[in-house]
Amino acid sequence: MLEQIASAFERQDYKTAANLIKKLLKQEPQNLWGRLYVGRLYEETGKFELAEDVYRQLLRQPTLNTRIATQARTGLQRLENRIKQQRETAIAQAKAIPDNNKPGLLILEPVSGEMRTKIVQNFARLMNIDAYTAQRQLPARFWRLHRLGSIGELQVYAQELQDVGIACFWVR
């Protein structure tokens, strides 16, 4: 059945692949190859966060086959590259507008309370830094200047931060 799933992915027939994966996981719920293909299906259908979760869960398995681990790491790398590419495209589009090339500031608003740990993780992921550094960079009481740059670039970063619940703004 794994060969049929792989050939469905090669043909880009994701509906068939989904049905085959469903059958496989119904027969063998702990099949790691089936779970890897679930992650790949999420990735191919645009559900990047779910795909990342599946890949990371696979990498936490104690009895993980090296081929599966390599495939999961490759999937995470593809997701990372896709996110970088989307960000670069958005920044280029924002900078194409003439007024967006002027210098500006990105200001982070204070984050406190129970949601801080989740917000720190999201901030670390977005800024490609470790959680400890993110914890130190996120303000707890007062506004903090986070980044200098062109307004277009700062708008893209601010939108990404606001999407994950981090209050921020940019000014010229």
C-alpha positions as CSV (number, residue, x, y, z in Angstrom):
1,M,0.0,0.0,0.0
2,L,2.9,2.4,0.6
3,E,4.0,2.0,-3.0
4,Q,0.5,3.0,-4.1
5,I,0.6,6.0,-1.9
6,A,4.0,7.1,-3.2
7,S,2.8,6.7,-6.8
8,A,-0.3,8.8,-6.0
9,F,2.0,11.5,-4.7
10,E,4.1,11.3,-7.9
11,R,1.0,11.7,-10.0
12,Q,-0.2,14.5,-7.7
13,D,-3.4,12.7,-7.1
14,Y,-3.9,13.8,-3.5
15,K,-7.5,12.5,-3.2
16,T,-6.4,9.0,-3.9
17,A,-3.4,9.4,-1.7
18,A,-5.7,10.6,1.1
19,N,-8.0,7.6,0.7
20,L,-5.0,5.2,0.7
21,I,-3.5,6.8,3.8
22,K,-6.8,6.6,5.6
23,K,-7.1,2.9,4.9
24,L,-3.5,2.3,5.9
25,L,-3.9,4.1,9.2
26,K,-7.2,2.4,9.9
27,Q,-5.4,-1.0,9.6
28,E,-2.2,0.1,11.3
29,P,-2.7,3.3,13.4
30,Q,0.9,3.4,14.6
31,N,2.5,3.0,11.1
32,L,5.2,5.7,10.9
33,W,5.3,5.7,7.1
34,G,1.6,6.4,7.1
35,R,2.0,9.3,9.5
36,L,4.8,10.6,7.4
37,Y,2.6,10.6,4.3
38,V,-0.1,12.4,6.3
39,G,2.4,15.2,6.9
40,R,3.3,15.2,3.2
41,L,-0.4,15.4,2.3
42,Y,-0.9,18.3,4.6
43,E,2.2,20.0,3.1
44,E,1.0,19.5,-0.5
45,T,-2.5,20.7,0.3
46,G,-1.3,24.0,1.9
47,K,-1.8,23.1,5.6
48,F,1.7,23.9,6.6
49,E,1.2,24.2,10.3
50,L,-0.4,20.8,10.5
51,A,2.4,19.3,8.4
52,E,5.0,20.8,10.7
53,D,3.3,19.3,13.7
54,V,3.2,15.9,12.1
55,Y,6.8,16.0,11.1
56,R,7.9,17.2,14.6
57,Q,5.8,14.4,16.3
58,L,7.5,11.9,14.0
59,L,10.9,13.1,15.0
60,R,10.1,12.6,18.7
61,Q,9.4,8.9,18.2
62,P,11.9,6.8,20.1
63,T,11.8,3.9,17.6
64,L,12.2,6.0,14.5
65,N,13.6,4.5,11.3
66,T,16.5,6.6,9.9
67,R,14.8,6.9,6.5
68,I,11.6,8.2,8.1
69,A,13.6,10.7,10.2
70,T,15.4,11.9,7.1
71,Q,12.2,12.3,5.2
72,A,10.6,14.2,8.1
73,R,13.7,16.5,8.4
74,T,13.5,17.1,4.6
75,G,9.8,18.0,5.0
76,L,10.6,20.5,7.7
77,Q,13.3,22.0,5.5
78,R,10.8,22.3,2.6
79,L,8.3,24.1,4.9
80,E,11.0,26.4,6.2
81,N,12.1,27.3,2.7
82,R,8.6,27.9,1.5
83,I,7.9,30.3,4.5
84,K,11.1,32.2,3.7
85,Q,10.2,32.5,0.1
86,Q,6.7,33.7,0.9
87,R,8.2,36.3,3.3
88,E,10.7,37.5,0.7
89,T,8.0,37.8,-1.9
90,A,5.8,39.8,0.4
91,I,8.7,42.1,1.3
92,A,9.6,42.7,-2.3
93,Q,5.9,43.5,-3.2
94,A,5.7,45.9,-0.2
95,K,8.9,47.6,-1.2
96,A,7.7,48.1,-4.7
97,I,5.4,50.8,-3.5
98,P,7.4,54.1,-3.5
99,D,6.4,55.3,-0.1
100,N,7.3,52.0,1.5
101,N,11.1,52.5,1.0
102,K,11.2,55.2,3.7
103,P,12.9,54.3,7.0
104,G,10.8,53.3,10.0
105,L,10.6,51.5,13.3
106,L,8.9,48.3,14.4
107,I,7.7,48.6,18.0
108,L,6.6,45.6,20.1
109,E,3.9,46.1,22.7
110,P,4.2,44.5,26.2
111,V,3.1,40.8,26.5
112,S,2.2,39.4,29.9
113,G,0.0,36.8,31.4
114,E,-0.7,33.2,30.7
115,M,-0.4,33.5,26.9
116,R,3.2,34.7,27.1
117,T,4.8,31.2,26.8
118,K,2.8,30.5,23.6
119,I,3.5,33.9,22.2
120,V,7.2,33.5,23.0
121,Q,7.3,30.3,21.0
122,N,5.5,31.9,18.0
123,F,7.9,34.9,18.2
124,A,10.9,32.6,18.2
125,R,9.6,30.7,15.2
126,L,8.9,33.8,13.2
127,M,12.2,35.5,14.0
128,N,14.3,32.4,13.7
129,I,15.7,32.6,17.1
130,D,15.8,30.3,20.1
131,A,13.0,30.5,22.8
132,Y,15.4,32.0,25.5
133,T,16.4,34.9,23.2
134,A,12.7,35.4,22.3
135,Q,11.8,35.5,25.9
136,R,14.3,38.3,26.5
137,Q,13.4,40.3,23.4
138,L,9.6,40.4,24.1
139,P,8.7,43.2,26.4
140,A,6.8,42.6,29.6
141,R,6.0,46.1,30.7
142,F,6.9,48.7,28.2
143,W,7.1,49.1,24.4
144,R,10.3,48.0,22.9
145,L,12.0,49.0,19.7
146,H,12.5,45.7,17.8
147,R,13.7,46.5,14.3
148,L,14.7,49.4,12.0
149,G,14.2,49.2,8.3
150,S,12.0,50.2,5.4
151,I,8.3,50.7,6.1
152,G,7.4,48.0,3.5
153,E,9.6,45.4,5.2
154,L,8.3,46.4,8.7
155,Q,4.7,46.1,7.6
156,V,5.3,42.5,6.5
157,Y,6.9,41.6,9.8
158,A,4.2,43.4,11.8
159,Q,1.5,41.6,10.0
160,E,3.1,38.2,10.7
161,L,3.5,39.1,14.3
162,Q,-0.1,40.3,14.6
163,D,-1.3,37.1,13.0
164,V,0.2,35.1,15.9
165,G,-1.1,37.4,18.6
166,I,1.8,39.7,19.2
167,A,0.7,43.3,19.5
168,C,3.0,45.6,17.5
169,F,3.0,48.6,15.2
170,W,5.4,50.5,12.9
171,V,6.0,54.2,12.4
172,R,8.1,56.3,10.1
